Amino acid sequence: MDLTVTTAELAGAASALVKLVPGKLIDPVLAGLLLTATAEGVTLAANDRERAARVRRDAIVHTEGRVLVPAKPLADTLRALEQDQVRLVVEGSKLAIRAPGARYALPLLDADLHPGVGEEPAVVGEVDGDLFASALATTVLAASRDDALPMFTGVRIRSEGDRLVLVATDRYQMALASLPWRATGQVDALVPASLLGELARQLPAGDVTVHADRDRFGLGWRGALTTTAVLDGSFLHESKIHLSDVDTVITTDADALAGAVRRVGLYTDARGVLVVEVGDGELRLRGADVKAGEAEESMKATVDGGRTGQAYQSRFLTDALRCFAGQQVRMEIQPGMRATVFSAVEPTEPTVRYVVMPMLPPK
């Protein structure tokens, strides 16, 4: 294999694949990047048997070929180079990375042992990249990070006619997002939130294709494709949370409330719990801890209905309010130990609701 390519283009592709498919360090083959050079350009592929991704880039190919090299060293080397172009050429048992005045060489692994990207799931629709990225960034906040409960570490993505619905929960908070899509099929998959969080940072503006079958889910755009095995998430549904006994409705500025939560949250107990009290035209946030001291902050709000207050874990409030930055937010509070629902006063696409369960107040 022998090719010349724009350094930044190849570095971006290699770095993206390293983040999307971290690989399995115990198996060098599954921690490698497969480079395939043809007359159409160069394709980079990664596969750890759970996730797979490929990216194609334009290149001047002098000699076609296929090689497998360690992924992270390749990405790190390319990212560190300052030259505009780089040449990749096989030299014996190594892949040489050549730039003016420099040469770096990576060992070749057995390309025949690499699984490639496999057969891609069928295309089931298209979605706007910006809207989908926003919906993903919102819902992954509510997914659990505890691998001991894998069923709560994913985002359920399901189709309902001309809408895609995304749901995630860790049992104490739930994020719900909905956005339009152009369906050619159906999808219902629980997708690992860790992958979707990275995809939210990489998805481009414009059309993104949605791929799905019984066992896999994928997204494709501009010569790139990422697929993953799915979890069993049929149980994960917003109907599992009771949302019909709203007593108090509060409207306020999301950024102002987030700032108050951040400051008062510095004075919470070991559980991170602060109290939200509802008055006439205002909210009062209180926090207290034997070691940290105590804090109280008031802010203006429109209050309808009762004056039901609740105690919440401050980080859950922070996650919820982050979804409505720059907007007026509505809080619908239910009495007792029932969920509070956050939503935008003037909904935009994607539409978002964030559900937070209350906590017992500090003693």
C-alpha positions in Angstrom: 0.0 0.0 0.0 1.2 3.5 -0.9 -0.8 6.7 -0.7 -0.7 10.4 -0.1 -3.4 12.1 1.9 -4.3 15.4 3.6 -2.9 15.0 7.2 -5.8 16.8 9.0 -8.4 14.7 7.1 -6.8 11.4 8.0 -6.0 12.5 11.6 -9.7 13.4 12.1 -10.9 10.1 10.7 -8.5 8.1 12.8 -9.3 10.0 16.0 -13.0 9.7 15.4 -12.7 5.9 15.1 -10.6 5.6 18.2 -13.3 7.4 20.2 -16.2 5.5 18.6 -14.6 2.1 18.9 -12.1 2.1 21.8 -11.1 -1.5 21.0 -10.1 -4.4 23.3 -6.6 -3.9 24.6 -6.3 -7.6 25.4 -6.5 -8.3 21.7 -4.2 -6.2 19.5 -6.2 -7.1 16.4 -9.5 -5.6 17.8 -7.5 -2.6 19.0 -6.3 -1.9 15.5 -7.4 0.2 12.5 -7.8 -1.5 9.1 -6.8 0.8 6.2 -7.9 -0.1 2.7 -6.6 1.9 -0.2 -8.4 1.7 -3.6 -8.8 3.9 -6.6 -11.6 5.7 -4.8 -9.5 6.7 -1.8 -8.7 5.2 1.7 -11.2 3.6 4.1 -10.4 3.3 7.8 -12.3 0.7 9.8 -12.5 -0.5 13.4 -14.4 -3.4 15.0 -14.3 -4.8 18.5 -17.1 -7.3 17.8 -19.6 -5.1 19.7 -19.1 -1.8 17.8 -17.9 -1.2 14.3 -17.2 2.0 12.4 -15.7 3.0 9.1 -14.8 6.4 7.5 -13.7 7.0 3.9 -11.4 9.8 2.9 -10.1 11.1 -0.4 -6.5 10.1 -1.1 -4.0 9.8 -4.0 -3.4 6.1 -4.1 -0.1 5.1 -5.7 -0.5 1.4 -4.8 -3.7 -0.3 -3.6 -3.6 -2.5 -0.5 -4.9 -3.3 2.9 -3.1 -3.1 6.3 -3.9 -3.3 10.0 -2.0 -1.1 12.4 -2.4 -0.2 16.1 -5.2 2.4 16.2 -4.2 4.8 19.0 -0.5 5.3 17.9 -1.6 6.0 14.4 -4.2 8.6 15.5 -1.8 10.2 18.0 1.0 10.5 15.4 -1.2 12.0 12.7 -2.7 14.5 15.1 0.7 15.6 16.2 2.0 16.3 12.7 2.0 19.9 11.4 2.7 19.1 7.7 -0.3 19.5 5.3 0.2 16.1 3.7 1.4 12.8 4.7 2.4 9.6 2.8 1.6 6.1 4.1 3.7 3.4 2.6 4.3 -0.3 3.5 8.0 -1.0 4.2 8.5 -4.6 5.0 6.7 -5.4 8.2 5.9 -1.8 9.0 3.6 1.0 7.8 5.8 4.1 7.4 4.2 7.5 8.0 6.3 9.9 6.0 6.3 13.7 6.0 8.9 16.2 4.9 11.9 15.7 7.2 10.2 12.9 9.3 9.5 9.2 9.3 7.4 7.2 11.7 6.8 3.4 11.5 4.1 1.3 13.0 4.1 -2.5 13.1 1.8 -4.4 10.8 -0.8 -6.7 12.4 -2.5 -9.6 10.7 -5.2 -7.9 8.6 -6.8 -11.3 7.8 -7.8 -11.7 11.4 -9.7 -8.4 11.6 -13.5 -8.6 11.2 -13.8 -5.4 9.2 -17.2 -3.7 9.6 -19.3 -6.6 8.6 -22.7 -6.4 6.9 -24.4 -3.1 7.7 -28.0 -3.1 9.0 -30.7 -1.9 6.5 -31.5 1.8 6.2 -34.8 2.5 8.0 -35.0 6.3 7.7 -33.2 9.6 7.7 -33.0 12.3 10.3 -31.5 15.8 10.5 -28.0 15.6 12.0 -28.2 18.7 14.2 -31.6 17.8 15.6 -30.5 14.3 16.3 -27.3 15.4 17.9 -29.2 17.7 20.2 -31.7 14.9 21.2 -28.8 12.5 21.9 -26.9 15.0 24.0 -30.1 15.5 26.1 -31.1 11.9 26.6 -27.6 10.5 27.4 -27.6 12.7 30.5 -30.2 10.5 32.2 -28.6 7.1 31.4 -26.9 5.2 34.1 -23.1 4.9 34.2 -23.3 1.8 36.4 -22.3 -1.2 34.2 -23.7 -3.5 36.8 -27.2 -2.5 35.5 -26.6 -2.6 31.7 -30.4 -2.2 30.9 -30.2 1.4 32.3 -27.0 2.3 30.4 -28.7 2.8 27.1 -31.0 5.1 25.2 -34.1 3.5 23.8 -34.7 4.8 20.2 -38.0 3.9 18.7 -40.1 5.1 15.8 -43.7 6.3 16.1 -44.9 7.2 12.6 -43.0 10.3 11.5 -41.3 10.9 14.9 -38.3 9.3 16.6 -38.7 9.0 20.3 -35.6 8.8 22.6 -35.9 7.6 26.2 -33.2 7.1 28.9 -33.4 6.7 32.7 -31.2 5.6 35.6 -34.3 5.1 37.8 -34.0 8.5 39.5 -34.2 10.7 36.4 -35.6 10.3 32.9 -35.0 12.2 29.7 -37.5 12.1 26.8 -36.8 13.7 23.4 -38.8 13.5 20.2 -37.9 14.8 16.7 -39.2 14.4 13.1 -37.7 11.8 10.8 -38.3 10.5 7.3 -39.2 6.8 7.8 -38.6 4.0 5.3 -38.9 1.4 8.0 -39.2 1.0 11.8 -36.7 1.0 14.6 -36.9 0.1 18.3 -33.4 -0.4 19.9 -31.7 0.2 23.2 -28.4 1.7 22.2 -25.4 2.2 24.6 -25.4 5.8 25.8 -21.6 6.0 25.9 -21.5 5.5 22.1 -24.4 7.9 21.5 -22.7 10.6 23.6 -19.7 10.4 21.3 -21.9 10.4 18.2 -23.7 13.5 19.4 -20.3 15.3 19.2 -19.5 13.9 15.7 -22.7 14.0 13.8 -22.6 16.7 11.0 -25.4 19.0 9.9 -27.5 17.6 7.1 -29.0 14.1 6.5 -28.0 11.2 8.7 -29.2 7.7 7.8 -30.6 5.5 10.5 -29.8 1.7 10.2 -31.4 -1.0 12.2 -32.2 -4.7 12.3 -33.0 -7.2 15.1 -29.6 -7.1 16.7 -27.8 -3.9 15.5 -28.3 -0.2 15.2 -26.3 2.2 13.1 -25.9 5.8 11.9 -24.3 6.8 8.6 -23.2 10.1 7.0 -20.8 11.5 4.4 -18.9 8.2 3.9 -19.0 7.2 7.5 -20.9 4.5 9.2 -21.1 3.4 12.9 -22.9 0.3 14.1 -23.4 -1.3 17.5 -25.0 -4.3 19.1 -28.1 -3.4 21.0 -29.4 -4.1 24.5 -32.8 -5.4 25.5 -34.8 -2.3 26.3 -38.4 -3.1 25.5 -39.3 -2.4 29.2 -38.0 1.2 29.0 -40.9 3.4 28.5 -42.1 6.8 29.8 -45.4 5.3 30.9 -43.6 3.6 33.7 -43.6 7.0 35.6 -46.8 8.4 36.9 -47.2 12.0 35.6 -50.9 12.9 36.2 -51.1 14.5 39.6 -49.5 17.9 39.0 -50.2 20.3 41.9 -47.8 23.2 41.2 -46.6 24.7 37.9 -43.6 27.0 38.0 -42.3 29.0 35.1 -38.8 30.6 35.4 -35.6 31.3 33.6 -33.6 28.0 33.2 -30.2 29.7 33.2 -31.0 31.7 36.4 -32.3 28.6 38.2 -29.3 26.6 37.1 -26.9 29.2 38.5 -28.8 29.2 41.8 -28.6 25.4 41.9 -24.9 25.5 41.3 -24.2 27.9 44.1 -26.6 26.5 46.7 -25.4 23.0 45.7 -22.1 23.9 47.3 -23.7 23.7 50.7 -25.6 20.4 50.4 -25.1 17.3 52.5 -23.3 14.2 51.5 -26.2 13.2 49.3 -26.1 16.5 47.4 -29.7 17.3 48.2 -31.1 20.8 48.2 -34.7 22.0 49.0 -36.8 24.0 46.6 -39.5 26.0 48.3 -42.3 27.6 46.4 -43.7 31.0 47.5 -45.8 33.7 45.9 -44.0 34.7 42.7 -40.6 33.2 43.8 -38.6 30.1 44.4 -36.3 29.7 47.4 -33.4 27.2 47.3 -31.9 26.0 50.5 -28.9 23.9 51.3 -27.3 22.9 54.6 -24.5 20.7 55.7 -22.8 20.4 59.1 -19.3 20.8 57.5 -20.1 23.1 54.5 -22.5 25.5 56.3 -25.8 26.7 54.8 -27.0 28.7 51.9 -30.3 30.2 50.7 -31.1 31.9 47.5 -34.4 33.4 46.1 -35.4 34.1 42.5 -38.4 35.3 40.7 -40.9 32.8 39.1 -44.4 32.5 37.9 -46.3 30.1 40.2 -49.7 28.5 39.3 -51.7 26.1 41.5 -50.4 25.1 44.9 -47.2 25.8 46.7 -45.7 22.3 46.7 -42.0 22.2 47.3 -39.6 19.3 46.9 -36.1 18.2 47.7 -33.8 17.1 44.8 -30.3 15.9 44.2 -28.6 19.0 42.9 -26.8 17.2 40.0 -30.1 15.9 38.7 -31.5 19.5 38.6 -28.3 20.6 36.9 -28.7 17.9 34.2 -32.3 18.8 33.7 -31.8 22.5 33.4 -28.9 22.1 31.0 -31.4 20.8 28.4 -33.2 24.1 28.5 -30.3 26.6 28.4 -31.3 30.0 27.2 -35.0 29.2 27.6 -37.9 29.7 30.0 -38.5 26.4 31.7 -41.7 24.9 33.1 -41.6 22.8 36.3 -44.6 20.6 37.0 -44.4 19.4 40.6 -46.4 16.5 42.0 -47.0 16.1 45.7 -45.4 13.3 47.7 -42.5 11.3 46.3 -43.7 11.7 42.7 -41.7 12.9 39.7 -41.3 16.5 38.7 -41.4 17.2 35.0 -39.3 19.9 33.2 -40.2 21.2 29.8 -39.7 24.3 27.6 -42.4 27.0 27.8 -42.0 27.4 24.0 -41.1 24.0 22.6 -38.7 23.7 19.7 -37.4 20.7 17.8 -36.4 18.4 19.3 -39.1 18.5 21.9 -37.7 17.6 25.3 -39.1 16.6 28.7 -36.9 15.8 31.7 -38.2 14.0 34.7 -36.6 14.1 38.1 -37.6 12.1 41.1 -37.6 14.0 44.5 -35.5 13.0 47.4 -36.2 13.0 51.2 -35.2 16.4 52.5 -32.1 16.8 54.7 -32.8 16.2 58.4 
